[in-house]
Amino acid sequence: MLTELAVAQFTLRFKQELIQLQGLISFSLILYWFIALFPALRAALQPATSGKTGSATGSRLDFAWTTVCGVLGCLLLGMLLLDWGNEYFVLAVAIASSLTLALLHPSAAVCFLTSLLFLRPWELIQENDYFAMLPKLTFNLCIAHVILIYATIFAKTRKIEIVVNNTFVLMIVFGAWALLTTFKTPDPAAAQFAFSETIMKSGFLFFMILNALRSPKDLKLLVGTLIITFLAVGLISIYQTRELIDATRDTDTRLIGIGAFSNSNDIAALMVFVFPFCMMNFLRRTESFLSRFTSLVVMAVALVAVYMSQSRGAMIGLMAVIGIYTVLTIKNRFITLLAVTLCVLAVPAYMTISSRDSSDLEGSSTSRMTYIKTGLVMAAKNPVLGVGFQAYPENFERYATEIVLEWGHRTAHNSWILVLAETGLLGFALFVAMFVTAWKKAWKIFPQAPEFFLSLVGYGIAITFLSHSYLLYPYLLYALIGVASRVYSTQPTAVPVTGVQPLSNEVFA
């Protein structure tokens, strides 16, 4: 009874603390965006007084639009404060400022939308009109910016310049095929709604990122946004878990998040996703002290989160990132051998000191193998369309090869097998092809930006133990790689197959 009371008290207190933390993180993001975009904003606020007529007119329009956006931001702030009260003052300021910047700059709009999809403030205060409209409003702003970019380019060149790549084309085909398989599910309407909430939204974000981010500065802005956002996700999960352990006295409690990130394995996969970006930011001497320090903090949070999650797949992915980077960039054979040995030994050592007992690990491994075998049976008996998009849970009992003791939502616990089971051989081939094309792009830019290849490898390993086939994360990574491949295309991209030249000039100088 006392334990339940302590948990209830913590839940109420944690919700209030979480809203304040959301405000601080959102405020940190707006400061980061404002500093990064300040030169462009300052230029817009200085209308031309001389020069060509067209240039002066364009500058005056920029100044007028910036002023209008500032006024709209102040009005929105007032509306938010009237609805939320002074208790959420920091959060209101951050959101109003973010929307103002999103109106002014396409990169800010994409970054704000991406951060919202991870921070998800509407899950904290439900049934609030302002929170409910945030994702759709920001999404529409991104669309408007992309259309404006097309119009500007067309006015200058008389050509419509739509940016796509082969990975995105494969995603479109994969999405169309997955949509077709929904008609085979027990409830096509529900499957099509799930499709609109997952693959369709991921495809739109993929397209927005490809078309709105046009320079290395734009790409760096989004990467920095992800680093700060994932810092929030990791800190929230670690803090909540520690407080619950203290409240329940249960030291075996695994990492617990909130909302869409309540599962420990999902949080750990996100930490593996962001770790290479933080690692490279920290190693580059050209980065500012604040950037390197923030990256170091996020790396530490990622390591703690992965440890507390007790996720074997995430740990393997993390060690693979460190090991592969060492092998491909350090010439000293002794250091390379030592680093690889430590990475290989780290996984069994981690499992030894983990609080999960052997029976739990054995039961989890057995269940996962059963889920995978069942997925293979589904694919073997339905090779063309599979069992239908997101129909694995409904068909599990029908195709299960063994009895599973675990209860709840059944899934393949393997992104590759899940696609094979639900969309058949063609869907599986398209899904793998997306990964392969992104792999090739990331490999070509490895000398300039190793983090994209390392993140793809680490996260690819992590999702082999998770069902992330239709979630936002892999497609977000593919989009980042697509932009990076384009903005680094003017630099040398030849990479020897037998090894990569050390990055001593850029990293270790």
HUUR-V416470 format. One record per residue. N is the residue number from 0. RES is the residue in one letter. SS is DSSP state (@ for helix, = for strand, . for the rest). PHI is phi in whole degrees, -180 to 180 (NA if undefined). PSI is psi as a letter, one per 40 degrees, with the letter a starting at -180 (none if undefined). Layout:
N | RES | SS | PHI | PSI
N | RES | SS | PHI | PSI
This chain:
0 | M | . | NA | d
1 | L | @ | -64 | d
2 | T | @ | -65 | d
3 | E | @ | -62 | d
4 | L | @ | -66 | d
5 | A | @ | -64 | d
6 | V | @ | -66 | d
7 | A | @ | -63 | d
8 | Q | @ | -64 | d
9 | F | @ | -64 | d
10 | T | @ | -61 | d
11 | L | @ | -66 | d
12 | R | @ | -67 | d
13 | F | @ | -66 | d
14 | K | @ | -62 | d
15 | Q | @ | -66 | d
16 | E | @ | -64 | d
17 | L | @ | -67 | d
18 | I | @ | -64 | d
19 | Q | @ | -65 | d
20 | L | @ | -65 | d
21 | Q | @ | -58 | d
22 | G | @ | -63 | d
23 | L | @ | -66 | d
24 | I | @ | -66 | d
25 | S | @ | -63 | d
26 | F | @ | -68 | d
27 | S | @ | -63 | d
28 | L | @ | -64 | d
29 | I | @ | -67 | d
30 | L | @ | -63 | d
31 | Y | @ | -62 | d
32 | W | @ | -66 | d
33 | F | @ | -65 | d
34 | I | @ | -63 | d
35 | A | @ | -68 | d
36 | L | @ | -99 | e
37 | F | @ | -57 | d
38 | P | @ | -57 | d
39 | A | @ | -67 | d
40 | L | @ | -68 | d
41 | R | @ | -63 | d
42 | A | @ | -64 | d
43 | A | @ | -69 | d
44 | L | . | -86 | e
45 | Q | . | -118 | g
46 | P | . | -62 | i
47 | A | . | -69 | h
48 | T | . | -108 | e
49 | S | . | -150 | i
50 | G | . | 104 | a
51 | K | . | -67 | i
52 | T | @ | -63 | d
53 | G | @ | -62 | d
54 | S | @ | -65 | d
55 | A | @ | -64 | d
56 | T | @ | -63 | d
57 | G | @ | -62 | d
58 | S | @ | -67 | d
59 | R | @ | -64 | d
60 | L | @ | -66 | d
61 | D | @ | -61 | d
62 | F | @ | -62 | d
63 | A | @ | -64 | d
64 | W | @ | -67 | d
65 | T | @ | -62 | d
66 | T | @ | -65 | d
67 | V | @ | -61 | d
68 | C | @ | -62 | d
69 | G | @ | -63 | d
70 | V | @ | -65 | d
71 | L | @ | -62 | d
72 | G | @ | -63 | d
73 | C | @ | -65 | d
74 | L | @ | -63 | d
75 | L | @ | -64 | d
76 | L | @ | -60 | d
77 | G | @ | -62 | d
78 | M | @ | -65 | d
79 | L | @ | -65 | d
80 | L | @ | -67 | d
81 | L | @ | -64 | d
82 | D | @ | -84 | d
83 | W | @ | -95 | d
84 | G | . | 86 | i
85 | N | @ | -68 | e
86 | E | @ | -60 | d
87 | Y | @ | -109 | f
88 | F | @ | -60 | d
89 | V | @ | -63 | d
90 | L | @ | -64 | d
91 | A | @ | -63 | d
92 | V | @ | -62 | d
93 | A | @ | -64 | d
94 | I | @ | -70 | d
95 | A | @ | -63 | d
96 | S | @ | -67 | d
97 | S | @ | -64 | d
98 | L | @ | -66 | d
99 | T | @ | -64 | d
100 | L | @ | -64 | d
101 | A | @ | -64 | d
102 | L | @ | -69 | d
103 | L | @ | -85 | d
104 | H | . | -139 | h
105 | P | @ | -64 | d
106 | S | @ | -63 | d
107 | A | @ | -64 | d
108 | A | @ | -64 | d
109 | V | @ | -66 | d
110 | C | @ | -64 | d
111 | F | @ | -65 | d
112 | L | @ | -62 | d
113 | T | @ | -64 | d
114 | S | @ | -65 | d
115 | L | @ | -62 | d
116 | L | @ | -67 | e
117 | F | @ | -103 | d
118 | L | @ | -75 | d
119 | R | . | 49 | g
120 | P | @ | -64 | d
121 | W | @ | -68 | e
122 | E | @ | -82 | e
123 | L | . | -86 | d
124 | I | . | -115 | g
125 | Q | . | -83 | i
126 | E | . | 60 | f
127 | N | . | -115 | h
128 | D | @ | -63 | d
129 | Y | @ | -68 | d
130 | F | @ | -66 | d
131 | A | @ | -65 | d
132 | M | @ | -85 | e
133 | L | @ | -55 | d
134 | P | @ | -63 | d
135 | K | @ | -68 | d
136 | L | @ | -63 | d
137 | T | @ | -67 | d
138 | F | @ | -61 | d
139 | N | @ | -66 | d
140 | L | @ | -63 | d
141 | C | @ | -62 | d
142 | I | @ | -60 | d
143 | A | @ | -61 | d
144 | H | @ | -65 | d
145 | V | @ | -63 | d
146 | I | @ | -61 | d
147 | L | @ | -65 | d
148 | I | @ | -62 | d
149 | Y | @ | -60 | d
150 | A | @ | -64 | d
151 | T | @ | -66 | d
152 | I | @ | -65 | d
153 | F | @ | -65 | d
154 | A | @ | -65 | d
155 | K | @ | -89 | d
156 | T | @ | -115 | e
157 | R | . | 61 | f
158 | K | . | -134 | i
159 | I | . | -92 | h
160 | E | . | -106 | g
161 | I | . | -93 | h
162 | V | . | -92 | h
163 | V | . | -138 | i
164 | N | . | -140 | i
165 | N | @ | -66 | d
166 | T | @ | -65 | d
167 | F | @ | -67 | d
168 | V | @ | -61 | d
169 | L | @ | -62 | d
170 | M | @ | -66 | d
171 | I | @ | -61 | d
172 | V | @ | -65 | d
173 | F | @ | -61 | d
174 | G | @ | -63 | d
175 | A | @ | -63 | d
176 | W | @ | -68 | d
177 | A | @ | -62 | d
178 | L | @ | -64 | d
179 | L | @ | -63 | d
180 | T | @ | -71 | e
181 | T | @ | -64 | d
182 | F | @ | -71 | e
183 | K | @ | -92 | e
184 | T | . | -75 | i
185 | P | . | -61 | d
186 | D | . | -132 | g
187 | P | @ | -57 | d
188 | A | @ | -63 | d
189 | A | @ | -66 | d
190 | A | @ | -66 | d
191 | Q | @ | -70 | d
192 | F | @ | -66 | d
193 | A | @ | -62 | d
194 | F | @ | -62 | d
195 | S | @ | -66 | d
196 | E | @ | -87 | e
197 | T | . | -118 | c
198 | I | @ | -63 | d
199 | M | @ | -64 | d
200 | K | @ | -66 | d
201 | S | @ | -64 | d
202 | G | @ | -65 | d
203 | F | @ | -65 | d
204 | L | @ | -64 | d
205 | F | @ | -54 | d
206 | F | @ | -64 | d
207 | M | @ | -63 | d
208 | I | @ | -64 | d
209 | L | @ | -61 | d
210 | N | @ | -97 | d
211 | A | @ | -90 | d
212 | L | . | -95 | h
213 | R | . | -120 | e
214 | S | . | -144 | i
215 | P | @ | -59 | d
216 | K | @ | -66 | d
217 | D | @ | -63 | d
218 | L | @ | -64 | d
219 | K | @ | -63 | d
220 | L | @ | -63 | d
221 | L | @ | -70 | d
222 | V | @ | -63 | d
223 | G | @ | -61 | d
224 | T | @ | -61 | d
225 | L | @ | -64 | d
226 | I | @ | -62 | d
227 | I | @ | -66 | d
228 | T | @ | -65 | d
229 | F | @ | -69 | d
230 | L | @ | -59 | d
231 | A | @ | -63 | d
232 | V | @ | -60 | d
233 | G | @ | -67 | d
234 | L | @ | -63 | d
235 | I | @ | -61 | d
236 | S | @ | -67 | d
237 | I | @ | -64 | d
238 | Y | @ | -63 | d
239 | Q | @ | -63 | d
240 | T | @ | -65 | d
241 | R | @ | -63 | d
242 | E | @ | -66 | d
243 | L | @ | -68 | d
244 | I | @ | -62 | d
245 | D | @ | -67 | d
246 | A | @ | -75 | d
247 | T | @ | -100 | e
248 | R | . | 61 | f
249 | D | . | -102 | g
250 | T | . | -74 | e
251 | D | . | -88 | e
252 | T | . | -64 | h
253 | R | . | -86 | i
254 | L | . | -55 | h
255 | I | . | -127 | h
256 | G | . | -109 | a
257 | I | . | -129 | i
258 | G | @ | 55 | b
259 | A | @ | -67 | e
260 | F | @ | -114 | f
261 | S | . | -82 | d
262 | N | . | -84 | h
263 | S | @ | -63 | d
264 | N | @ | -66 | d
265 | D | @ | -66 | d
266 | I | @ | -63 | d
267 | A | @ | -62 | d
268 | A | @ | -63 | d
269 | L | @ | -64 | d
270 | M | @ | -66 | d
271 | V | @ | -67 | d
272 | F | @ | -56 | d
273 | V | @ | -88 | e
274 | F | @ | -55 | d
275 | P | @ | -61 | d
276 | F | @ | -65 | d
277 | C | @ | -67 | d
278 | M | @ | -60 | d
279 | M | @ | -71 | d
280 | N | @ | -61 | d
281 | F | @ | -70 | d
282 | L | @ | -76 | d
283 | R | . | -77 | h
284 | R | . | -71 | e
285 | T | . | -75 | e
286 | E | . | -76 | i
287 | S | . | -69 | i
288 | F | @ | -60 | d
289 | L | @ | -63 | d
290 | S | @ | -64 | d
291 | R | @ | -68 | d
292 | F | @ | -66 | d
293 | T | @ | -61 | d
294 | S | @ | -63 | d
295 | L | @ | -64 | d
296 | V | @ | -63 | d
297 | V | @ | -66 | d
298 | M | @ | -60 | d
299 | A | @ | -63 | d
300 | V | @ | -63 | d
301 | A | @ | -64 | d
302 | L | @ | -65 | d
303 | V | @ | -65 | d
304 | A | @ | -64 | d
305 | V | @ | -63 | d
306 | Y | @ | -63 | d
307 | M | @ | -71 | d
308 | S | @ | -73 | d
309 | Q | . | 57 | f
310 | S | . | -92 | h
311 | R | @ | -68 | d
312 | G | @ | -63 | d
313 | A | @ | -65 | d
314 | M | @ | -65 | d
315 | I | @ | -63 | d
316 | G | @ | -62 | d
317 | L | @ | -65 | d
318 | M | @ | -67 | d
319 | A | @ | -65 | d
320 | V | @ | -60 | d
321 | I | @ | -67 | d
322 | G | @ | -65 | d
323 | I | @ | -66 | d
324 | Y | @ | -62 | d
325 | T | @ | -64 | d
326 | V | @ | -63 | d
327 | L | @ | -86 | e
328 | T | @ | -124 | e
329 | I | . | -106 | h
330 | K | . | -79 | d
331 | N | . | -64 | h
332 | R | @ | -66 | d
333 | F | @ | -65 | d
334 | I | @ | -64 | d
335 | T | @ | -62 | d
336 | L | @ | -62 | d
337 | L | @ | -64 | d
338 | A | @ | -64 | d
339 | V | @ | -65 | d
340 | T | @ | -61 | d
341 | L | @ | -64 | d
342 | C | @ | -65 | d
343 | V | @ | -67 | d
344 | L | @ | -77 | e
345 | A | @ | -65 | d
346 | V | @ | -67 | d
347 | P | @ | -65 | d
348 | A | @ | -65 | d
349 | Y | @ | -62 | d
350 | M | @ | -68 | d
351 | T | @ | -70 | d
352 | I | @ | -88 | e
353 | S | . | -64 | i
354 | S | . | -79 | e
355 | R | . | -73 | h
356 | D | . | -77 | i
357 | S | @ | -64 | d
358 | S | @ | -68 | d
359 | D | @ | -66 | d
360 | L | @ | -64 | d
361 | E | @ | -65 | d
362 | G | @ | -66 | d
363 | S | @ | -65 | d
364 | S | @ | -63 | d
365 | T | @ | -64 | d
366 | S | @ | -63 | d
367 | R | @ | -62 | d
368 | M | @ | -64 | d
369 | T | @ | -67 | d
370 | Y | @ | -62 | d
371 | I | @ | -67 | d
372 | K | @ | -60 | d
373 | T | @ | -63 | d
374 | G | @ | -62 | d
375 | L | @ | -66 | d
376 | V | @ | -65 | d
377 | M | @ | -58 | d
378 | A | @ | -67 | d
379 | A | @ | -66 | d
380 | K | @ | -90 | e
381 | N | . | -136 | g
382 | P | . | -70 | d
383 | V | . | -87 | c
384 | L | . | -101 | e
385 | G | . | 67 | a
386 | V | . | -92 | e
387 | G | . | 111 | i
388 | F | . | -57 | h
389 | Q | . | 56 | f
390 | A | . | -105 | e
391 | Y | @ | -58 | d
392 | P | @ | -59 | d
393 | E | @ | -68 | d
394 | N | @ | -100 | e
395 | F | @ | -61 | d
396 | E | @ | -62 | d
397 | R | @ | -70 | d
398 | Y | @ | -111 | e
399 | A | . | -60 | h
400 | T | . | -89 | d
401 | E | . | -145 | i
402 | I | . | -82 | h
403 | V | . | -110 | h
404 | L | . | -80 | d
405 | E | . | -73 | i
406 | W | . | -116 | i
407 | G | . | 100 | a
408 | H | . | -66 | h
409 | R | . | -90 | h
410 | T | . | -148 | i
411 | A | . | -75 | e
412 | H | . | 55 | f
413 | N | . | -161 | h
414 | S | @ | -61 | d
415 | W | @ | -71 | d
416 | I | @ | -67 | d
417 | L | @ | -62 | d
418 | V | @ | -65 | d
419 | L | @ | -60 | d
420 | A | @ | -70 | d
421 | E | @ | -94 | d
422 | T | @ | -123 | e
423 | G | @ | 79 | a
424 | L | @ | -66 | d
425 | L | @ | -66 | d
426 | G | @ | -60 | d
427 | F | @ | -63 | d
428 | A | @ | -62 | d
429 | L | @ | -67 | d
430 | F | @ | -64 | d
431 | V | @ | -66 | d
432 | A | @ | -63 | d
433 | M | @ | -60 | d
434 | F | @ | -64 | d
435 | V | @ | -66 | d
436 | T | @ | -65 | d
437 | A | @ | -66 | d
438 | W | @ | -58 | d
439 | K | @ | -63 | d
440 | K | @ | -64 | d
441 | A | @ | -65 | d
442 | W | @ | -67 | d
443 | K | @ | -65 | d
444 | I | . | -100 | e
445 | F | . | -55 | d
446 | P | . | -60 | d
447 | Q | . | -87 | d
448 | A | . | -147 | g
449 | P | @ | -64 | d
450 | E | @ | -62 | d
451 | F | @ | -70 | d
452 | F | @ | -66 | d
453 | L | @ | -65 | d
454 | S | @ | -65 | d
455 | L | @ | -64 | d
456 | V | @ | -66 | d
457 | G | @ | -62 | d
458 | Y | @ | -69 | d
459 | G | @ | -60 | d
460 | I | @ | -69 | d
461 | A | @ | -61 | d
462 | I | @ | -77 | e
463 | T | @ | -68 | e
464 | F | @ | -110 | e
465 | L | . | -137 | i
466 | S | . | -102 | g
467 | H | . | -109 | f
468 | S | . | -57 | d
469 | Y | . | -113 | e
470 | L | . | -80 | i
471 | L | @ | -66 | d
472 | Y | @ | -59 | d
473 | P | @ | -63 | d
474 | Y | @ | -74 | d
475 | L | @ | -63 | d
476 | L | @ | -66 | d
477 | Y | @ | -61 | d
478 | A | @ | -66 | d
479 | L | @ | -60 | d
480 | I | @ | -65 | d
481 | G | @ | -62 | d
482 | V | @ | -67 | d
483 | A | @ | -61 | d
484 | S | @ | -62 | d
485 | R | @ | -76 | d
486 | V | @ | -76 | d
487 | Y | . | -96 | e
488 | S | . | -68 | d
489 | T | . | -81 | e
490 | Q | . | -99 | i
491 | P | . | -59 | h
492 | T | . | -123 | e
493 | A | . | -70 | h
494 | V | . | -124 | h
495 | P | . | -62 | h
496 | V | . | -67 | d
497 | T | . | -81 | e
498 | G | . | 169 | i
499 | V | . | -110 | i
500 | Q | . | -64 | h
501 | P | . | -59 | i
502 | L | . | -93 | f
503 | S | . | -63 | d
504 | N | . | -66 | d
505 | E | . | -98 | d
506 | V | . | -107 | d
507 | F | . | -102 | e
508 | A | . | -65 | none
